[in-house]
């Protein structure tokens, strides 16, 4: 899968990324209606996703990240046992994203100030998995948190040459109609972050 930066681990350093900003991130993300589930390892992450699949009665999933992480690839392979169809090929994602129940992607890092996650969405498939299904799940290394948006753009500037980056802050929302907040109007109605507690080496490898 094509990315803006092929190796974010070369960019992250203590100058930018620090887990001390986790509490700010969690507080602000939850204020934006983000669901955060913190897990110790990828085995717990798999169980968490399995629970989400069962509770939503999902039948189809479009997912990226398997090319970057063998652990995430193993999760996707094991989920086939739940009688759910998982599409990871870019052409299959493009075809099935409009009708998929869940989309899964990876966040490169999070922003404490806003409760946002930053996603490398150069490829078409990485964008649609987070835009079209009603439930969007994101893997995040919970140690990869920057303080604010100023720092976030400093990080991006280190690796950006061309392409697309995205910041996601909670599920889709609008208040256009009589100033009443509605979720899921222009995108996912649920945004779930699975924060994996692994060493802060970039991504969720």
WOVENPE-V826495 format. One record per pair of residues at least 12 apart in sequence whose ideal C-beta (glycine too) atoms are under 10 Angstrom apart, sorted by the first residue. I is the first residue (numbers start at 0). J is the second residue. D is the distance in Angstrom with one decimal. If there is no record, write none. Layout:
<<I;J;D> <I;J;D>>
This chain:
<<0;63;5.9> <0;64;8.3> <0;65;9.0> <0;66;5.4> <0;67;7.6> <0;87;9.5> <0;89;6.9> <0;92;9.8> <0;105;10.0> <0;119;9.2> <0;121;8.2> <0;122;4.9> <0;123;9.6> <0;124;6.6> <0;125;6.4> <1;89;9.3> <1;119;9.5> <1;121;5.1> <1;122;4.7> <1;123;9.1> <1;124;9.4> <1;125;8.7> <1;162;7.6> <2;66;9.6> <2;67;8.3> <2;105;9.9> <2;107;9.1> <2;119;4.8> <2;120;8.8> <2;121;5.2> <2;122;7.0> <2;125;7.9> <2;158;9.2> <2;162;7.4> <2;163;9.9> <2;164;10.0> <3;107;9.1> <3;118;10.0> <3;119;5.0> <3;120;8.2> <3;121;4.8> <3;122;9.6> <3;155;7.9> <3;158;6.5> <3;159;5.7> <3;160;7.2> <3;161;7.5> <3;162;4.0> <3;163;7.0> <3;164;6.0> <4;107;8.0> <4;119;6.4> <4;121;8.8> <4;154;9.6> <4;155;8.4> <4;157;8.1> <4;158;3.4> <4;159;7.1> <4;160;8.2> <4;162;8.7> <4;164;9.2> <4;201;9.5> <5;67;9.5> <5;119;9.5> <5;158;8.5> <6;67;9.9> <6;158;8.1> <6;201;7.3> <6;202;8.8> <7;67;9.8> <7;107;5.1> <7;108;7.6> <7;117;9.6> <7;119;7.5> <7;140;10.0> <7;143;8.5> <7;154;8.2> <7;155;9.8> <7;157;9.1> <7;158;6.6> <7;200;9.3> <7;201;4.4> <7;202;5.9> <7;204;10.0> <8;143;9.8> <8;199;9.4> <8;200;5.3> <8;201;3.2> <8;202;6.9> <8;204;7.9> <9;157;8.4> <9;158;7.7> <9;201;7.7> <10;107;9.0> <10;108;9.4> <10;153;9.5> <10;154;5.9> <10;155;8.7> <10;156;9.4> <10;157;4.4> <10;158;5.1> <10;159;9.9> <10;201;7.4> <11;107;8.7> <11;108;7.3> <11;140;9.4> <11;142;9.5> <11;143;6.5> <11;145;9.2> <11;154;7.3> <11;157;9.1> <11;158;9.9> <11;199;6.8> <11;200;7.5> <11;201;4.9> <11;202;9.1> <12;154;9.3> <12;157;9.4> <12;199;9.7> <13;199;8.8> <14;145;9.9> <14;150;8.7> <14;153;8.6> <14;154;9.5> <15;108;8.2> <15;143;9.2> <15;144;9.7> <15;145;5.6> <15;146;8.6> <15;150;5.6> <15;151;8.6> <15;153;6.5> <15;154;5.1> <15;157;8.4> <16;108;6.3> <16;109;9.5> <16;140;9.2> <16;142;7.3> <16;143;5.2> <16;144;6.6> <16;145;5.9> <16;146;9.4> <16;150;8.6> <16;154;7.6> <16;199;6.0> <16;200;10.0> <16;201;8.4> <17;111;9.1> <17;142;8.1> <17;143;9.1> <17;144;6.6> <17;145;7.8> <17;146;7.5> <17;150;9.6> <17;199;8.2> <18;140;9.4> <18;141;6.9> <18;142;4.3> <18;143;8.1> <18;144;6.1> <18;196;9.0> <18;199;6.6> <19;111;8.7> <19;142;9.9> <19;144;7.9> <19;146;8.8> <20;109;8.1> <20;110;8.2> <20;111;3.5> <20;112;8.3> <20;142;9.9> <20;143;9.8> <20;144;4.1> <20;145;6.7> <20;146;5.3> <20;147;8.7> <20;150;9.2> <21;37;9.0> <21;109;8.3> <21;111;7.4> <21;141;6.2> <21;142;7.9> <21;143;9.8> <21;144;5.5> <21;194;8.3> <21;196;9.9> <22;111;7.9> <22;144;9.4> <23;109;9.8> <23;110;9.0> <23;111;3.6> <23;112;6.8> <23;113;9.3> <23;114;8.1> <23;144;8.0> <23;146;7.9> <23;147;9.1> <24;108;9.8> <24;109;5.0> <24;110;6.8> <24;111;4.4> <24;112;8.3> <24;113;8.4> <24;114;5.8> <24;115;8.4> <24;116;8.7> <24;139;9.3> <24;141;8.7> <24;144;5.2> <24;145;9.0> <24;146;9.6> <24;192;9.4> <24;194;9.1> <25;37;8.3> <25;109;9.2> <25;111;8.8> <25;114;7.7> <25;141;9.0> <25;144;9.4> <25;192;9.2> <25;194;8.4> <26;111;8.7> <26;114;7.3> <27;109;9.7> <27;110;8.4> <27;111;7.1> <27;112;7.0> <27;113;5.9> <27;114;3.0> <27;115;8.1> <27;168;8.3> <27;169;9.5> <28;109;7.6> <28;110;9.2> <28;111;9.3> <28;113;8.5> <28;114;3.4> <28;115;7.6> <28;116;8.0> <28;139;9.9> <28;167;9.8> <28;168;7.6> <28;169;7.1> <28;190;8.8> <28;192;6.9> <28;194;9.6> <29;114;7.3> <29;169;8.9> <29;192;10.0> <30;113;9.9> <30;114;6.5> <30;168;9.6> <30;169;8.3> <31;113;8.2> <31;114;5.2> <31;115;8.1> <31;167;9.4> <31;168;5.0> <31;169;3.2> <31;170;8.2> <31;172;8.3> <31;190;8.3> <32;114;9.8> <32;168;9.4> <32;169;4.7> <32;170;5.7> <32;172;7.5> <32;180;9.1> <32;182;6.4> <32;188;9.4> <32;189;8.6> <32;190;7.3> <33;114;6.4> <33;115;9.1> <33;116;8.5> <33;137;9.2> <33;167;8.5> <33;168;7.6> <33;169;4.8> <33;170;7.4> <33;189;9.2> <33;190;5.1> <33;191;7.6> <33;192;6.0> <34;51;9.3> <34;134;9.7> <34;136;9.3> <34;169;9.4> <34;170;8.8> <34;189;6.6> <34;190;6.8> <34;191;4.5> <34;192;7.0> <34;193;9.5> <35;109;9.9> <35;114;9.3> <35;139;8.8> <35;141;9.0> <35;190;9.6> <35;191;7.8> <35;192;4.9> <35;193;8.4> <35;194;6.1> <36;48;9.4> <36;50;9.2> <36;51;8.8> <36;136;9.3> <36;191;6.7> <36;192;7.1> <36;193;5.4> <36;194;7.0> <36;195;9.8> <37;139;9.5> <37;141;6.1> <37;192;8.7> <37;193;8.2> <37;194;4.6> <37;195;8.2> <37;196;6.7> <38;138;9.9> <38;141;8.8> <38;193;6.2> <38;194;7.0> <38;195;5.7> <38;196;7.0> <38;197;9.7> <39;195;7.8> <39;196;5.3> <39;197;8.9> <40;70;8.7> <40;195;7.0> <40;196;7.6> <40;197;7.5> <41;68;8.5> <41;69;9.7> <41;70;4.4> <41;71;7.3> <41;73;7.5> <41;74;6.4> <41;138;8.9> <41;193;9.4> <41;195;6.5> <41;197;8.1> <41;203;8.2> <42;70;9.2> <42;73;9.7> <42;74;9.0> <42;77;9.8> <43;193;8.8> <43;195;8.1> <43;196;9.3> <44;70;8.4> <44;71;8.4> <44;74;6.5> <44;136;9.6> <44;138;7.1> <44;193;5.1> <44;194;9.2> <44;195;5.7> <44;203;8.7> <45;70;9.2> <45;71;9.5> <45;73;8.0> <45;74;4.6> <45;75;9.3> <45;77;6.0> <45;78;7.4> <45;193;9.6> <46;74;9.8> <47;74;9.9> <47;136;8.9> <47;191;8.7> <47;193;5.7> <47;195;9.9> <48;60;8.8> <48;62;9.7> <48;74;6.7> <48;75;9.2> <48;77;9.5> <48;78;6.7> <48;81;9.2> <48;83;9.9> <48;101;8.4> <48;103;7.6> <48;136;6.6> <48;138;9.6> <48;191;9.1> <48;193;7.1> <49;74;9.3> <49;77;8.5> <49;78;6.9> <49;80;8.9> <49;81;6.1> <49;83;9.3> <51;100;9.9> <51;101;7.2> <51;103;9.8> <51;134;7.2> <51;136;6.8> <51;189;8.9> <51;191;6.7> <51;193;9.0> <52;78;7.0> <52;81;5.6> <52;82;9.4> <52;83;5.6> <52;85;9.9> <52;100;8.3> <52;101;7.1> <52;134;9.6> <52;136;9.9> <53;81;7.4> <53;83;9.6> <54;134;9.9> <55;100;6.2> <55;101;6.9> <55;133;8.4> <55;134;6.0> <55;189;8.4> <56;83;9.7> <56;100;7.9> <57;78;9.9> <57;81;8.8> <57;83;5.9> <57;84;9.4> <57;99;8.3> <57;100;3.7> <57;101;5.0> <57;132;8.9> <57;133;9.5> <57;134;7.4> <58;81;9.9> <58;82;8.0> <58;83;6.0> <58;84;6.6> <58;98;9.5> <58;99;8.8> <58;100;6.0> <58;101;9.5> <59;83;6.9> <59;84;4.7> <59;85;7.8> <59;86;7.1> <59;95;6.1> <59;96;9.5> <59;98;6.8> <59;99;4.7> <59;100;5.6> <59;101;7.8> <59;132;8.6> <60;75;8.2> <60;78;7.3> <60;81;9.8> <60;83;6.0> <60;84;7.0> <60;85;4.7> <60;86;7.0> <60;87;9.0> <60;92;9.9> <60;95;9.0> <60;99;6.1> <60;100;6.8> <60;101;4.6> <60;102;7.3> <60;103;6.3> <60;128;8.8> <60;132;7.9> <60;134;9.2> <60;136;8.8> <61;84;9.6> <61;85;7.9> <61;86;4.9> <61;87;7.9> <61;88;9.8> <61;89;10.0> <61;91;7.8> <61;92;4.6> <61;93;8.9> <61;94;9.3> <61;95;5.8> <61;96;4.8> <61;97;9.5> <61;98;9.4> <61;99;4.5> <61;100;9.2> <61;101;7.7> <61;102;5.2> <61;103;7.5> <61;104;9.2> <61;124;7.6> <61;127;7.2> <61;128;4.8> <61;129;9.6> <61;131;7.9> <61;132;6.5> <62;74;9.0> <62;75;5.8> <62;78;8.9> <62;85;5.8> <62;86;7.1> <62;87;5.5> <62;92;7.9> <62;99;9.1> <62;101;8.1> <62;102;7.1> <62;103;3.9> <62;104;7.4> <62;105;9.7> <62;124;9.3> <62;128;6.5> <62;132;10.0> <62;136;8.5> <62;138;9.9> <63;75;9.9> <63;86;9.9> <63;87;7.0> <63;89;8.4> <63;92;7.3> <63;102;8.6> <63;103;7.1> <63;104;5.3> <63;105;6.9> <63;118;9.8> <63;119;10.0> <63;120;9.4> <63;122;7.6> <63;124;5.7> <63;125;5.1> <63;126;9.7> <63;127;9.6> <63;128;5.7> <63;129;9.1> <64;87;8.5> <64;103;6.9> <64;104;6.3> <64;105;4.3> <64;106;10.0> <64;125;8.7> <64;128;9.3> <64;137;9.4> <64;138;6.4> <64;202;8.6> <64;203;7.8> <64;204;10.0> <65;85;9.1> <65;87;5.1> <65;88;9.9> <65;103;9.5> <65;105;9.8> <66;87;8.2> <66;89;9.9> <67;105;6.7> <67;119;9.7> <67;138;9.8> <67;202;6.3> <67;203;8.3> <67;204;6.9> <68;105;7.6> <68;138;8.0> <68;202;7.0> <68;203;6.1> <68;204;5.0> <69;204;8.2> <70;138;9.4> <70;195;8.8> <70;197;8.9> <70;203;7.7> <70;204;7.3> <71;87;9.8> <71;103;8.4> <71;105;7.4> <71;138;6.5> <71;195;9.6> <71;202;9.6> <71;203;6.9> <71;204;8.6> <72;87;8.2> <74;103;8.9> <74;138;9.0> <74;193;9.9> <75;87;6.2> <75;103;8.1> <78;103;9.6> <83;100;8.3> <83;101;8.5> <84;99;8.7> <84;100;9.6> <85;99;9.5> <85;101;9.2> <85;103;8.6> <86;99;7.2> <86;102;10.0> <86;124;9.2> <86;128;9.2> <87;103;9.3> <87;124;8.8> <87;128;9.8> <88;124;8.5> <89;122;6.9> <89;123;7.2> <89;124;4.4> <89;125;9.2> <89;127;9.8> <90;124;8.6> <91;124;9.0> <92;122;9.4> <92;123;8.2> <92;124;4.3> <92;125;8.9> <92;127;6.5> <92;128;6.4> <92;131;9.7> <93;123;6.6> <93;124;6.5> <93;127;6.8> <95;127;9.6> <95;131;9.4> <95;132;9.5> <96;123;9.5> <96;124;7.9> <96;126;9.3> <96;127;4.2> <96;128;6.3> <96;129;9.6> <96;130;7.9> <96;131;4.5> <96;132;6.7> <97;127;8.2> <97;130;9.9> <97;131;5.3> <97;132;8.7> <98;131;8.4> <98;132;8.6> <99;127;9.1> <99;128;7.9> <99;131;6.9> <99;132;4.5> <99;133;8.8> <99;134;9.1> <100;132;6.1> <100;133;6.8> <100;134;6.6> <101;128;8.8> <101;132;5.4> <101;133;8.0> <101;134;4.6> <101;135;7.7> <101;136;6.3> <101;187;9.2> <101;189;9.2> <101;191;9.1> <102;124;9.8> <102;125;9.8> <102;126;9.9> <102;127;7.5> <102;128;3.6> <102;129;5.6> <102;130;7.7> <102;131;6.8> <102;132;3.9> <102;133;8.8> <102;134;7.2> <102;135;5.0> <102;136;7.2> <102;137;9.2> <102;186;9.9> <102;187;7.3> <103;128;6.4> <103;129;8.9> <103;132;8.9> <103;134;9.2> <103;135;7.8> <103;136;4.7> <103;137;7.5> <103;138;7.4> <103;191;9.4> <103;193;9.0> <104;116;9.5> <104;118;6.2> <104;119;9.3> <104;120;8.0> <104;124;9.1> <104;125;5.9> <104;126;9.0> <104;127;9.8> <104;128;5.1> <104;129;5.3> <104;135;7.3> <104;136;7.7> <104;137;5.6> <104;138;7.5> <104;165;9.7> <104;167;9.1> <105;118;7.3> <105;119;7.9> <105;125;8.3> <105;137;6.8> <105;138;4.9> <105;139;7.8> <105;140;9.1> <105;202;6.4> <105;203;6.0> <105;204;9.7> <106;118;5.4> <106;119;8.8> <106;129;9.8> <106;137;4.8> <106;138;6.9> <106;139;4.5> <106;140;8.2> <106;143;8.2> <106;165;9.6> <106;166;9.7> <106;167;7.6> <106;192;7.3> <106;193;9.9> <106;194;9.3> <106;202;8.7> <106;203;8.2> <107;119;5.4> <107;139;8.7> <107;140;8.7> <107;143;7.2> <107;151;9.8> <107;154;8.2> <107;155;8.9> <107;158;9.3> <107;164;8.5> <107;201;7.4> <107;202;6.4> <107;203;9.3> <108;139;7.9> <108;140;7.7> <108;142;9.4> <108;143;4.2> <108;144;6.7> <108;145;5.9> <108;150;9.5> <108;151;7.4> <108;154;6.7> <108;155;9.5> <108;199;9.4> <108;201;8.2> <108;202;8.9> <109;137;9.4> <109;139;5.9> <109;140;8.8> <109;141;8.0> <109;142;9.8> <109;143;6.7> <109;144;4.9> <109;145;7.4> <109;151;9.0> <109;166;9.8> <109;167;9.8> <109;192;8.0> <109;194;8.3> <110;144;7.4> <110;145;5.7> <110;146;7.9> <110;147;6.6> <110;148;6.0> <110;149;9.8> <110;150;7.9> <110;151;5.1> <110;154;9.8> <110;166;7.2> <110;168;8.6> <111;144;5.5> <111;145;6.8> <111;146;5.4> <111;147;6.8> <111;148;9.9> <111;150;9.1> <111;151;9.7> <112;145;8.4> <112;146;6.5> <112;147;3.9> <112;148;6.1> <112;149;8.6> <112;150;8.7> <112;151;8.5> <113;147;7.7> <113;148;6.4> <113;151;8.6> <113;166;7.5> <113;168;5.8> <113;169;9.9> <114;167;9.8> <114;168;5.9> <114;169;7.3> <114;192;9.7> <115;148;8.0> <115;151;8.0> <115;165;9.4> <115;166;4.5> <115;167;6.2> <115;168;4.3> <115;169;8.5> <116;129;10.0> <116;137;5.9> <116;138;9.8> <116;139;6.0> <116;143;9.6> <116;144;9.7> <116;165;8.9> <116;166;7.2> <116;167;5.3> <116;168;8.1> <116;190;9.0> <116;192;6.6> <116;194;9.7> <117;139;9.8> <117;143;9.3> <117;145;8.4> <117;148;9.7> <117;151;6.0> <117;152;9.7> <117;154;7.8> <117;155;7.3> <117;164;6.4> <117;165;7.2> <117;166;5.7> <117;167;8.1> <118;137;7.2> <118;139;9.9> <118;163;9.1> <118;164;7.2> <118;165;4.7> <118;166;7.6> <118;167;6.2> <119;155;9.2> <119;158;8.8> <119;159;9.6> <119;162;7.8> <119;163;8.1> <119;164;6.3> <119;165;8.2> <119;202;9.2> <120;162;8.1> <120;163;4.9> <120;164;6.7> <120;165;4.6> <120;167;9.5> <121;159;10.0> <121;161;8.2> <121;162;3.6> <121;163;5.4> <121;164;8.1> <121;165;9.9> <122;162;8.6> <122;163;8.7> <123;163;9.6> <125;163;8.6> <125;165;8.7> <126;163;7.1> <126;165;7.4> <128;187;9.9> <129;165;7.6> <129;167;6.7> <129;171;10.0> <129;186;7.8> <129;187;7.1> <129;190;8.6> <130;165;9.5> <130;167;9.9> <130;171;8.5> <130;185;8.7> <130;186;5.3> <130;187;7.6> <131;186;7.7> <131;187;8.3> <132;186;9.1> <132;187;6.4> <132;188;9.9> <132;189;9.5> <133;170;9.3> <133;171;9.5> <133;183;6.5> <133;186;8.7> <133;187;5.7> <133;188;5.4> <133;189;6.9> <134;170;9.0> <134;183;9.6> <134;187;6.0> <134;188;7.5> <134;189;4.6> <134;190;8.2> <134;191;6.8> <135;167;7.7> <135;170;7.5> <135;171;9.0> <135;186;7.8> <135;187;4.1> <135;188;9.2> <135;189;7.0> <135;190;5.3> <135;191;7.0> <135;192;9.5> <136;187;9.4> <136;189;8.7> <136;190;8.3> <136;191;4.8> <136;192;7.8> <136;193;6.3> <137;167;7.2> <137;190;7.4> <137;191;7.2> <137;192;5.2> <137;193;7.1> <137;194;9.2> <137;203;9.6> <138;192;8.1> <138;193;5.5> <138;194;8.4> <138;195;6.4> <138;202;8.4> <138;203;4.6> <139;192;5.3> <139;193;7.0> <139;194;4.9> <139;195;7.1> <139;202;9.4> <139;203;6.8> <140;194;7.7> <140;195;6.1> <140;196;8.2> <140;197;5.7> <140;198;8.1> <140;199;6.4> <140;200;7.7> <140;201;7.3> <140;202;6.4> <140;203;4.8> <140;204;8.4> <141;192;8.8> <141;193;9.4> <141;194;3.7> <141;195;6.5> <141;196;5.3> <141;197;8.1> <141;199;8.8> <141;203;9.3> <142;194;9.1> <142;195;9.2> <142;196;7.2> <142;197;7.3> <142;198;6.9> <142;199;3.5> <142;200;8.6> <142;201;9.8> <143;194;9.7> <143;197;9.5> <143;198;10.0> <143;199;5.5> <143;200;8.6> <143;201;6.8> <143;202;7.8> <143;203;8.5> <144;194;9.6> <144;199;8.8> <148;166;8.1> <151;164;9.2> <151;166;7.6> <152;164;9.4> <167;186;9.4> <167;187;9.2> <167;190;6.7> <167;192;9.2> <168;190;8.6> <169;182;8.2> <169;187;9.6> <169;189;9.7> <169;190;5.5> <170;182;5.1> <170;183;6.1> <170;184;9.7> <170;185;9.9> <170;186;7.2> <170;187;5.3> <170;188;5.5> <170;189;5.7> <170;190;4.3> <170;191;9.2> <171;183;5.5> <171;184;6.1> <171;185;4.8> <171;186;3.2> <171;187;5.7> <171;188;6.9> <171;189;9.7> <171;190;8.2> <172;184;7.2> <172;185;8.2> <172;186;8.8> <172;188;9.2> <172;190;10.0> <173;185;6.4> <173;186;9.9>>
